[in-house]
Structures are given as structure tokens and as C-alpha cells.
Amino acid sequence: MNGFPWMRAGRAACAALLLGAFALSAQAVDADALKQLASDDFDEKAAAIESIAGKPDAMTLPVLKALQDGTLRVDGQGAGWIKSEAGVVDALTGKPAEMPSPEPDEVTINNNLRGQIDAALAALKLFAPERGVRLAAARSLQSGEDDALRDTLAGALEKETDGGVKEAIALALAAIDVRADDPKLRLTAVQVLAASDRAEMRTMLAAMVEQKPDGSWAETDDAVRTAARASLSEVSGRLARAEWFGRIFAGLSLGSILMLAAIGLAITYGLLGVINMAHGEMIMIGAYATYATQSVFRASMPDAIAWYPVAALPVAFVVAASVGIVIERTVIRWLYGRPLETLLATWGVSLILIQAVRQIFGPQNVEIENPAWLSGGIQFGSLVLPYNRIVIIGFALAVLGAVALVLNRTRLGLFVRGVTQNRPMASAVGVPTDRVDMMAFGLGSGIAGLAGVALSQVGNVGPELGQSYIIDSFIVVVLGGVGQLLGTVVAGFGLGVANKLLEPWLGAVIAKILILALIIAFIQKRPSGLFALKGRAVEN
């Protein structure tokens, strides 16, 4: 039903021949087909693709992929060459060869030919020995657009032994059969489609149960229409559940970033009472430390470039902590007990840091690439959970555990908790409060640097990166309870999930305004936040 007649004929021929023994022939990619590919006539090229795909041998996939990628060269005499990083091979035999001089022009193809090649490659891969290849090929054909591939899918379904691949092929076949003339085929197809989790299938089923303006139904058979309604309800419910789960996951991902950004602020704000408007720039410094680490790896250790995010963690922590300690020793220490002055002073520091980064790295965003192990995602039907988001959630929880360990199991943590609860008494019993202030500020800044490493893997890195998170960080700290690590965790994840659940209905801006209004109302009723700081005397 789709495509030009010669495209459908080519796919049908490919389908018929693929249902055979699929044994390798001596030379199925012949000179005549390569000669046709050298033609300027797209109809002849389509016939050549049909010929190549219809007689699969060891060179069929390489030639079709080279044609798709633009690395196939042919002359008008029936010879062909495939270029790759490894060298040049003969398109007929697959043996190493030398490219003639002058080099033949690239074979030009249009969108229709690309569609024909895609369908041929998918059909060929349905019979591949690797399960993953067959599964991906079956899923790529579930749009139901290629009617001529029905026989191929039916044959592949009959030969397939793996349950998961068989189900995927059955869905692809059903997506074609819903348009069949035979009501029995359509009925079977809509019943099979009930197991689908693709939005395209929901659209297809919804079209079948629509009533036309003249009162007639798009699907004329009552039994098929009833089955289509039942399948539509099942598919819609499955997609709705996946959508909700996706929103919750996105909220947890956002919440983990907010929590990372706010943990350090919770320590410094809870301990020192300092409104540190430069905290966002510590995040930015961590992100730029990641960029610098990536650049070093790319220049000096290109083979290990995939592990630059791991190496960037200690670098970002040390750099951000060092900058934080310098700020505390030169600016903050003179302003304790004067929150408005610390707000203005740290705002000025933030502007200085932003301008310094602009001078060093330039005003434009810098490019940070995800390594292979942070690219892609885990697919659950129509839902894809990106690896980088999963790793960031795990990383945030690991940082949280490390901070909790430091605060509850180390001498520094004991001093921090003591100074937070009662500074005069801690000083009276010999706690070096001045040094604790410095170390705590450095720790909080270093944690913000770790947040920058995480953010560099999911968003743009520029001089204004920190400005996007400073307000949200303060909201998380105040809502959770000043100085309360558990409150920071609950508030961070709660705000992230609430944002993602409200955005589809209200939009990003209105959702943020509504959440802010609710937080203000909550703070009016409970000024200490979700978890109040416990102690005999707590300084404000």
C-alpha cells in the first residue's frame, strides 16, 4: 500500500527469496547489479537493490550497508569497491582491493531508495543468528508500512524459536494484517496488537473504531471493531502506565540533581548561617573541571577517554573545595552573623567567578560528550530509561551515603554537628570552630563540584550553569529543614517528582509557580521545614 510500485515489487521479491534456504551463493552480488547502481536512473538503482537483496550471500549486507552509508563506489563496467577505516574491499568478493584512480563517484540515492534499503536490511536481519539483531529488526518493522514484507514476516515467524523475538515479529505482521481484506485476518491482527506497547499501534487501533461523518464506521465488521476497542483500551492503559512511570523516573532524576546541588548548601547554610549566592558557581566549576579533564584525556590518553567522568570526580571535588576554602578565608569569615552582607558579598563573588570562566573558557557553552557507557538506555516497551540518568541517581545516592558517613562517623562530622547545634558550647569545650567552619565550607563546595560533574552529562555547560540551580537549591534546603540531611533528600526528590508530574498539565512555568506557592504556604505553617533541627540552642 505504501511506496512506489517498483519499491513494493522489489521488497516482495526480496521477501520471496528470503523464505528459501538462505544458503550462501557463490556470488549473488553480481556485476550487472553494480552496473545498474552506476546508472543515473533511480528505477534502475531500485532494480539493482532488489536483485542484491533478493539473493542473499556473504556480501549482501556489506554492500547494502555501504550503499546506505555512502561508502560504496561503482564504475560503469560492473566493478565495485567498499571503503572503510580498515581499507578497501572488492564489493563482489569481499577480498582486499585497491581503489582505482581516479576514484569513482559515490552512488547517489534518494529517500525512496533509502526506505527500500532499510526494509531490505531489516528483512535480511530477521534471519540473522544473533537474537538481538533479529529482535531489533522485528521492532523496526512494527510500523506496518511495508505490505510487501508480509510473506517475509510470516516466514520468519514460522522459523523463529525465541519467544521474545517471535512476539515482536507477530506484532509486525499484525500491523500489516489490520489492513487486510479478510475480516478474519483483521480480527486476529487486532487481538495480537493488544499486547503492543507502541503509540503507533494505539493510533492504528483508534483509527479502526472511528465513526465517519456519514455515520458509518472505519471498520465495517462488528466483531473486528469490538475486538479493536478492547485492544485499544489495553494498549492505552499500558502506555499510560509507562508514561506515568517515565514521569516519576524523570522526577527522580531531577530530584537527584537538586539533592546533589543542595547537600553542600545544607551543610554550609545549616552550620554557618551564610546565604551563599556563589554556591551555584561551585557547581559550574565542577562542570568545567569535567570539561578540562575530558580535554586532557582526549589529548594524552585517547584510548581511555571513556573513563574521563570517573577521573573528573576527584578533580572537580578538589578544585571546587579549594575555591570554596579561599572564599571562606578571604570573604565569608569576616561576615558571620550578618546574613544580608554575606548575601551581597557572595553574589559579587559569583559574578567574579562567572566572568573569570568567561575569560578562560569563552562565553559560549563547551562541549562535553557522554562516553559510550553513559549513552543509550534500558528499553521497557515504549519507555526508555537513559543510562546517564540512572547512573546520576545512583551517584547521588552514593554521595549522600558518603556525606552521611562523614557527618556521623568522623571527628570532623562530630565537630560539624556540635557547632551546628550549639556553637558557644562547642567552642567552650575546645572545638576549633574557625577551622571547622573552613573545612565545612570546603566540603560543601566540593560536593557542589561533584554535582557539576553529574550535570555535565545531562545538560549544557556554560558560565551561567550555576544560576539555574541556586534558587532551587535554597528551596530544597529551606523546605527540608536547615542543616537536615534527611530533609534535603526528601525535599529534593519530592520537588523533582512534583515538577515532572505537574508539567504535562500546567506547563513548566506555571508548575514551578504553583510549587513555589505551596512551599511558601507550607513554610508559613512550619517555619522549621520538614525536619526541624534538634538541640538545646540553635543559632539563626
C-alpha positions in Angstrom: 0.0 0.0 0.0 2.9 2.3 0.6 5.7 3.4 -1.7 6.1 3.3 -5.5 5.2 0.1 -7.4 8.8 -0.7 -8.2 9.6 -0.4 -4.5 6.9 -2.8 -3.5 7.9 -5.2 -6.2 11.5 -5.1 -5.0 10.5 -5.8 -1.4 8.2 -8.6 -2.5 10.9 -10.3 -4.5 13.3 -10.0 -1.6 10.7 -11.5 0.7 10.0 -14.4 -1.5 13.7 -15.3 -1.9 14.4 -14.8 1.8 11.9 -17.6 2.7 14.1 -20.1 0.9 17.1 -21.9 2.4 19.1 -18.7 3.0 22.2 -20.5 1.9 25.2 -18.5 0.7 25.6 -18.5 -3.0 29.0 -18.2 -4.7 28.5 -14.6 -5.9 24.9 -13.3 -5.5 26.1 -9.6 -5.7 26.8 -9.7 -9.4 28.4 -7.3 -11.9 25.1 -6.5 -13.6 23.6 -5.2 -10.3 26.6 -3.0 -9.6 26.5 -1.7 -13.2 22.8 -0.7 -12.6 23.8 1.1 -9.4 26.2 3.3 -11.5 23.2 4.5 -13.6 21.6 7.9 -13.2 18.2 6.3 -13.4 16.7 5.7 -9.9 14.4 3.0 -11.3 17.4 1.0 -12.4 19.0 1.5 -9.0 15.9 0.2 -7.3 16.0 -2.9 -9.6 19.7 -3.3 -8.6 18.8 -3.2 -4.9 16.0 -5.7 -5.5 18.5 -8.0 -7.2 21.1 -7.7 -4.4 18.6 -8.1 -1.5 16.8 -10.9 -3.3 19.8 -13.2 -3.4 21.5 -13.0 0.0 25.1 -14.1 0.3 28.1 -13.1 2.4 28.4 -9.7 0.6 24.7 -8.7 0.6 24.7 -7.0 4.0 28.1 -5.2 3.5 27.1 -3.9 0.0 23.7 -2.7 1.2 25.1 -1.0 4.3 27.9 0.6 2.2 25.2 1.9 -0.2 23.3 3.2 2.8 26.3 4.8 4.4 27.7 6.3 1.1 30.9 4.2 1.2 30.1 2.2 -2.0 31.9 3.1 -5.2 31.0 1.5 -8.6 32.0 2.1 -12.2 30.0 1.6 -15.3 31.7 -1.8 -16.0 30.2 -3.8 -13.2 33.0 -3.4 -10.6 32.6 -2.1 -7.1 34.6 -1.2 -4.0 33.6 -0.7 -0.4 35.6 1.9 1.6 36.1 1.6 5.4 38.6 2.6 8.0 40.2 -0.8 7.6 40.8 -0.3 3.9 39.1 -1.1 0.6 37.5 -4.4 -0.3 36.0 -5.7 -3.6 32.2 -5.5 -3.5 31.9 -8.7 -5.4 34.2 -11.0 -3.5 34.9 -9.2 -0.2 38.7 -9.5 -0.8 41.1 -6.6 -0.2 41.5 -4.4 -3.3 42.9 -1.1 -4.4 40.6 1.8 -5.3 41.1 2.8 -8.9 42.4 6.3 -9.8 40.5 8.5 -10.3 38.1 7.2 -7.7 34.6 6.5 -8.9 31.8 8.8 -7.7 29.6 7.9 -4.7 26.4 6.1 -5.6 23.6 8.7 -5.0 20.3 7.5 -3.5 17.1 9.3 -2.7 14.7 8.9 0.2 12.6 6.2 -1.6 15.7 4.2 -2.2 16.8 4.6 1.4 13.4 3.2 2.5 13.9 0.3 0.2 17.4 -0.4 1.6 16.1 -0.1 5.2 13.3 -2.6 4.6 15.7 -5.0 2.8 18.2 -4.8 5.6 15.6 -5.3 8.2 14.2 -8.3 6.3 17.7 -9.8 6.0 18.3 -9.3 9.7 15.2 -11.2 10.6 17.1 -14.4 9.8 20.4 -13.4 11.5 21.9 -15.8 14.0 22.1 -13.2 16.8 18.9 -12.8 18.9 19.4 -9.1 19.4 19.7 -8.4 15.7 16.5 -10.3 14.9 14.7 -8.5 17.7 15.8 -5.1 16.6 14.8 -5.9 13.0 11.4 -7.1 14.0 10.8 -4.0 16.1 11.9 -1.7 13.2 9.1 -3.3 11.0 6.3 -2.8 13.5 5.1 0.4 11.8 3.3 -1.9 9.3 4.2 0.4 6.4 5.7 -2.3 4.2 2.9 -4.6 2.9 5.3 -6.4 0.6 7.2 -7.8 3.6 4.2 -9.8 4.9 5.5 -13.0 3.5 8.9 -12.4 4.9 7.5 -11.8 8.4 5.2 -14.8 8.2 8.2 -17.0 7.2 10.4 -15.5 9.9 7.6 -16.1 12.5 7.3 -19.7 11.4 11.1 -20.3 11.7 11.6 -18.3 15.0 12.1 -20.2 18.2 12.8 -17.4 20.7 9.7 -16.2 22.5 10.5 -12.5 22.7 11.6 -12.3 19.0 8.5 -14.3 18.0 6.2 -11.9 19.8 7.9 -8.9 18.1 7.6 -10.5 14.7 3.9 -11.3 15.4 3.2 -7.6 16.2 4.9 -6.5 13.0 2.8 -9.0 11.0 -0.4 -7.9 12.8 0.4 -4.2 12.0 0.2 -5.2 8.3 -2.8 -7.6 8.6 -5.1 -4.9 10.2 -5.5 -3.5 6.7 -6.2 -6.9 5.0 -9.4 -7.5 3.1 -10.2 -10.7 5.0 -12.1 -9.9 8.3 -10.7 -13.0 9.9 -7.1 -11.7 9.4 -8.1 -8.3 10.7 -9.7 -9.9 13.8 -6.6 -12.0 14.6 -4.4 -8.9 14.0 -6.2 -6.6 16.4 -6.2 -9.4 19.1 -2.4 -9.7 18.7 -2.0 -5.9 18.8 -3.5 -5.9 22.3 0.0 -7.0 23.6 1.7 -4.0 22.0 3.2 -1.1 23.9 3.8 1.3 21.0 2.0 4.5 20.4 1.7 3.8 16.7 -0.4 0.7 17.4 -2.7 2.8 19.6 -3.2 5.2 16.7 -3.8 2.4 14.3 -6.5 0.8 16.6 -8.1 4.2 17.3 -8.5 4.8 13.6 -10.3 1.5 13.2 -13.0 2.4 15.8 -13.7 5.9 14.5 -17.1 6.8 13.1 -17.2 8.8 9.9 -19.2 12.0 9.4 -21.8 10.0 7.4 -22.4 7.7 10.4 -20.5 4.7 9.0 -17.6 3.1 10.8 -14.0 3.0 9.6 -14.0 -0.7 10.4 -17.1 -2.3 8.9 -17.0 -5.7 10.6 -18.7 -5.6 14.0 -16.6 -8.3 15.6 -13.4 -6.7 14.4 -14.5 -3.3 15.7 -15.4 -4.8 19.1 -12.0 -6.5 19.4 -10.3 -3.3 18.3 -12.0 -1.4 21.1 -10.8 -4.0 23.6 -7.3 -3.9 22.3 -7.2 -0.1 22.2 -8.2 0.0 25.8 -5.5 -2.4 26.8 -2.8 -0.7 24.8 -3.8 2.7 26.0 -3.7 1.6 29.6 -0.2 0.1 29.1 1.0 3.3 27.5 -0.5 5.4 30.3 1.3 3.3 32.9 4.5 3.6 31.1 4.1 7.4 30.7 3.5 7.7 34.5 6.5 5.6 35.3 8.6 7.7 32.9 7.5 10.9 34.6 8.3 9.5 38.0 11.7 8.4 36.8 12.3 11.9 35.3 11.3 13.4 38.6 13.7 11.2 40.5 16.4 12.1 38.1 15.7 15.8 38.5 15.4 15.3 42.3 18.8 13.6 42.4 20.4 16.6 40.7 18.6 19.0 43.1 19.7 16.9 46.0 23.3 16.9 44.9 23.2 20.6 44.4 21.6 21.2 47.8 23.6 18.8 50.0 26.6 21.1 50.2 24.4 24.2 50.7 22.6 22.4 53.5 25.9 21.9 55.3 27.2 25.5 54.9 23.9 27.2 55.5 23.0 25.0 58.4 26.4 25.3 60.1 27.4 28.9 59.2 24.1 30.6 58.5 25.7 32.0 55.4 23.4 32.8 52.4 26.0 31.7 49.8 24.9 33.0 46.4 28.1 31.7 44.9 27.2 28.1 45.6 25.9 27.7 42.1 29.3 28.7 40.8 30.8 25.8 42.7 28.6 23.6 40.6 29.7 25.4 37.5 33.4 25.0 38.5 32.8 21.2 38.9 31.3 21.1 35.4 34.3 23.0 33.9 36.7 20.7 35.8 35.0 17.8 34.0 35.5 19.6 30.6 39.2 20.2 31.4 39.6 16.5 32.4 38.0 15.4 29.2 40.4 17.6 27.2 43.4 16.2 29.0 42.2 12.6 28.3 41.5 13.4 24.7 44.9 14.9 24.1 47.0 12.5 26.3 45.0 9.3 26.8 42.6 8.9 23.9 42.3 5.2 24.4 40.9 5.8 27.9 38.6 8.7 27.0 35.6 6.7 28.1 36.7 6.9 31.7 37.2 10.6 32.0 34.0 11.2 34.1 35.4 8.9 36.8 38.7 10.8 36.8 36.8 14.1 36.8 35.2 13.3 40.2 38.2 13.9 42.4 39.4 16.7 40.2 36.1 18.5 40.5 35.8 17.9 44.2 39.3 19.2 45.0 39.1 22.3 42.7 35.6 23.3 43.9 36.6 22.7 47.6 39.8 24.7 47.2 37.9 27.6 45.7 35.3 27.4 48.5 38.0 27.5 51.2 39.6 30.5 49.5 36.3 32.3 49.5 35.6 31.4 53.1 39.1 32.6 54.3 39.0 35.8 52.3 35.4 36.9 52.4 33.0 34.8 54.4 34.9 34.6 57.7 34.6 38.4 58.2 30.8 38.4 57.8 29.5 35.7 60.1 26.3 36.7 61.8 25.4 39.3 59.1 23.3 37.3 56.5 22.5 40.3 54.3 26.1 41.2 53.9 27.0 37.6 53.1 24.3 37.5 50.5 25.6 40.6 48.8 29.3 39.6 49.1 28.8 36.1 47.8 26.6 37.5 44.9 29.6 39.6 44.0 31.9 36.6 44.2 29.6 34.7 41.9 29.8 37.4 39.3 33.6 37.4 39.6 33.7 33.6 39.1 31.4 33.8 36.1 33.5 36.4 34.4 36.7 34.5 35.2 35.3 31.4 33.5 34.3 33.5 30.5 37.8 34.9 30.2 39.4 31.4 30.5 37.0 29.2 28.5 35.0 31.7 26.5 31.4 32.9 26.8 29.9 30.0 24.8 28.9 26.6 26.1 31.6 24.0 26.0 31.1 20.5 24.5 31.2 17.6 26.9 30.5 14.2 25.3 28.9 11.3 27.0 31.1 8.2 27.0 29.7 5.0 25.4 28.8 3.5 28.8 26.6 6.6 29.6 24.9 6.6 26.2 21.7 4.8 25.3 19.3 3.4 27.8 17.3 0.5 29.0 14.1 0.0 27.0 10.9 -1.2 28.5 8.5 -1.2 25.6 7.9 2.4 24.6 9.7 3.6 27.7 13.5 4.3 27.6 15.5 4.9 30.8 18.7 6.7 29.8 21.9 5.2 31.3 23.3 8.6 32.2 20.2 9.4 34.3 20.3 6.0 36.0 24.0 6.5 36.8 23.3 10.0 38.2 20.6 8.7 40.5 22.9 6.0 41.8 25.8 8.5 42.1 23.7 11.0 44.1 22.7 8.2 46.5 26.4 7.2 46.8 27.4 10.9 47.6 24.6 11.0 50.1 25.8 7.9 51.8 29.4 9.2 51.8 28.3 12.6 53.4 26.2 10.8 56.0 29.2 8.6 56.8 31.5 11.7 57.2 29.0 13.6 59.4 28.2 10.6 61.6 31.3 8.5 61.8 34.3 11.0 61.6 35.8 13.5 64.0 35.0 16.3 61.5 31.4 15.3 61.4 31.2 15.3 65.1 32.6 18.8 65.3 30.2 20.0 62.5 27.2 18.6 64.3 28.3 20.1 67.6 28.9 23.5 66.1 25.6 23.4 64.2 23.6 22.6 67.4 25.4 24.9 69.9 28.4 26.9 68.7 29.3 28.6 72.0 29.2 25.4 73.9 31.3 23.6 71.2 33.9 26.4 71.4 33.9 26.2 75.1 34.8 22.5 75.2 37.7 23.1 72.8 36.2 22.5 69.3 38.2 24.7 66.8 35.1 26.4 65.4 37.1 28.6 63.0 38.8 25.5 61.4 35.5 23.6 61.4 33.9 26.5 59.5 36.6 26.4 56.9 36.5 22.6 56.4 32.7 22.5 56.3 32.6 25.3 53.7 35.2 23.4 51.7 33.3 20.1 52.0 30.0 21.8 50.9 31.8 23.4 47.9 33.4 20.1 46.9 30.0 18.3 47.0 28.7 21.1 44.7 31.6 20.4 42.4 30.5 16.7 42.2 27.1 17.9 41.3 28.7 19.8 38.4 30.2 16.5 37.1 26.8 14.9 37.1 25.2 17.9 35.4 27.8 17.9 32.7 26.5 14.6 31.5 22.8 15.7 31.1 22.9 19.4 30.1 24.8 22.3 28.6 27.9 23.5 30.4 28.3 27.3 30.3 29.3 30.2 32.6 25.7 30.6 33.8 25.2 27.0 34.7 25.1 27.6 38.4 22.5 30.3 38.1 19.9 27.8 37.1 20.2 25.8 40.3 21.0 28.2 43.1 17.3 29.2 43.8 16.1 25.6 43.6 18.9 24.6 46.0 17.8 27.1 48.6 14.2 26.0 48.3 15.3 22.4 48.9 17.3 23.3 51.9 14.6 25.5 53.5 11.8 23.1 52.7 13.8 20.1 54.1 14.9 21.9 57.2 18.1 23.9 57.7 21.0 21.6 58.4 19.0 18.4 58.0 20.5 15.9 55.5 17.4 13.7 55.5 15.2 16.8 54.9 17.4 17.7 51.9 16.9 14.3 50.4 13.1 14.2 50.9 12.7 17.8 49.6 15.0 17.2 46.6 13.3 14.1 45.4 9.8 15.4 46.3 10.3 18.6 44.3 11.7 16.8 41.3 8.8 14.3 41.1 6.2 17.1 41.8 7.6 19.2 39.0 7.5 16.3 36.4 4.0 15.2 37.4 2.6 18.8 37.1 4.4 19.9 34.0 2.3 18.0 31.5 -0.9 19.7 32.7 0.2 23.1 33.7 3.4 23.7 31.7 6.9 24.1 33.2 6.5 27.8 34.2 3.0 27.5 35.9 4.0 24.2 37.6 7.1 25.9 39.1 5.0 28.9 40.3 2.4 26.6 41.8 5.0 24.5 43.6 6.7 27.7 44.9 3.4 29.0 46.2 2.7 25.7 48.0 6.2 25.8 49.6 5.6 29.3 50.8 2.3 28.3 52.4 4.0 25.3 54.0 6.8 27.4 55.4 4.3 29.8 56.9 2.8 26.9 58.8 6.1 25.1 59.6 9.0 27.6 59.5 11.5 24.9 60.5 10.8 22.8 57.4 10.0 19.2 57.1 12.6 18.1 59.7 13.4 20.6 62.5 16.9 20.8 63.8 17.1 19.4 67.3 19.3 20.9 70.0 19.3 22.9 73.2 20.3 26.1 71.4 20.2 26.7 67.7 21.6 29.9 66.2 19.7 31.5 63.4 
